[in-house]
Amino acid sequence: MSMNTALSGLSAAQKDIAVTSHNIANVGTTGFRGSRTEFADIFTQSPFSVARTTAGSGTQISRVAQNISQCSVVGTGNRLDMAIEGPGFFALRAQSTTPGVANETLYSRAGSFDMSANGFLVNSANQQLLGWPAANNGQVLSEALSSAQPMRVPLTMGNPVATSELRLELVLPTDPAMAGAQDAVPPTAPFDPADATTWAHRTSVPVFDDQGRAVETELYLVRMSSASVADPNTEYEAFLLRDGVLMPPNGTNTVTFGADGRLVQPGGAVGFTDGTDDLAITLEGSRLFDRPFSVAAAQHNGQTVNQLTTLDIDSEGTVWATYGAEGRMAMGKLLLVNFPNPAALRPMGAASFGATTDAGEPLAGSPGGTGFGRLRSGALEMANVDLTEQLVALITAQRNYQANAKAMETSSQMMQTIMNLRS
C-alpha cells in the first residue's frame, strides 16, 4: 500500500513539473493563459473501517486550472494587433481540412492578426477572426452569435469603367518653328508614329480599359496648315495610338484654330474607334500661344478600382476602411465572447480554447459593452505568467518529487527487510 501511495505522489509531482514547465516555456507567448495543477487526497474506506485510524492512499490530480486573469498590454504600432482590456475572448473560426467537417469556433485572448491574400483577418494559425455585419456608418445589423462571420476587408472597392470620353486642354505654338521635328507644313510623308518628321507634337493621355487597367495611349498632332494672309486659320490633324495600335478616326480628326488662337469649331471634338471601343476627345479650352507645346489639363471618365488606403479599428471593435479618395466606411464590428466559467475552457493550442459544458453557454457582446472589455488597437496582451513565481513552483515540485521518491525507497527497503527474514 505504501508503495502505491508513494507512486501516486511521484506521478502527481511529475504532472506538476510538466504544467509548470509548460508555463515557463510560454512566458513569451502572446495571449497565453497560465495554469496550475490542483491535487486531491485519496481515502479508501469500507463500512467497517475505523475513521480515526484510517490512513490515506495517496494523491491524485483533481484538475489543471486555467488562469484567465488580465495581463499587461504592450504597444506594437501595428493596427491589426489588438488587446482586450477587460473580460472577453476573440471568436475565431478554425479552418477544417477534412471534407464535410464543420469549422470549429475557438476563443482566444491573443490578438496578433494579419490580413490574408483574400482580405480575411487571420492569426498565425490561419484562424479567421469573427465579427458582425455592419452598415457603412458602423451600425451593427445583427448582434446574434449565430450571425457572426469571418471579418473580411476587401483590398479593392468599386467597379472599373473603360474610358470613353477624354478632355484635353492643350497649348499649341503659333510659330511653326516650334512644331517639333515635323519637316514641313504639311509634312512631306504620310503620318507614321515611328517617323518624327511626320508629326509635330506627341503626348501620352490617360485611358483605362474595361478592367480598370491603364492602357498606354498616345495622341499625335500633325500641323497641316499655318495662319497666312489668305487663311488666318491654323489646322491640325489628330491621330491616336492605343497599346501600340493606330485607332482609325471615328468621324473628323481635324482641329482648327482661328486668328485669335481659339478653336473654330466648339469643343474641338475628335473621335476614334477600333470597332469595339470608341474614344471621344474634346479639346475645349485649347489655344495657340507663342510658347512650346504643353498639356494644361487632362480629364477622362474612366475609372479603376479603388485600393485600400487606411484601416482603423476603434475601441468598440468597429473596423473602418478607406478606399482611394472615398470617405471611410465600416467593414463590420468585432465581437467578444465570454463564459460563465471561463476557467473550464479546453486548451486547444496556439493560445486558443474550445467551449466545454462546464464553461457554460457562450455569451456574445460588443467590445466596451456590459460585461466586456474594450479593444486597444496597436497593442498585444502578454502571457499572464510570473516567471519568478513559476521558478519557485518548479523548485517546490522538484522537492515533492524527491520526497515521494524517498518514500518509495523506504517502502522498498521495508519490503526487502521482510524478504530477508529467516525462519
ABEGO torsion letter per residue (X at the ends): XAAAAAAAAAAAAAAAAAAAAAAAAAAABBGBBBBBBBBBBBBBBBAABBAAABBBAEBBBABBBBBABBBBBBBAGBAABBBBBEBEBBBBBBBBABBGBBBBBBBBABABBBBBAAGBBBBAAGBBBBBBBBBAAGBBABABAAABBBBBBBABBEBBBBBABBBBBBBBBABAAAAEABABOBBABBBBAABAAABABBBBBBBBBAAGBBBBBBBBBBBABBBBAABABBBBBBBBBBGGBBBBBBEBABBBBBAAGBBABBGGBBBBBAGABBBBBBABGBBBBBBBBBBABBBBABBBBBBBABBBBBAAGBBBBBBEABBBBBAEBBBBBBBABAAABBBAEGGBBBBBAAAEBBBBBBBGBBGBBBBBBGBBBBBBBBAAAAAAAAAAAAAAAAAAAAAAAAAAAAAAAAAABBX
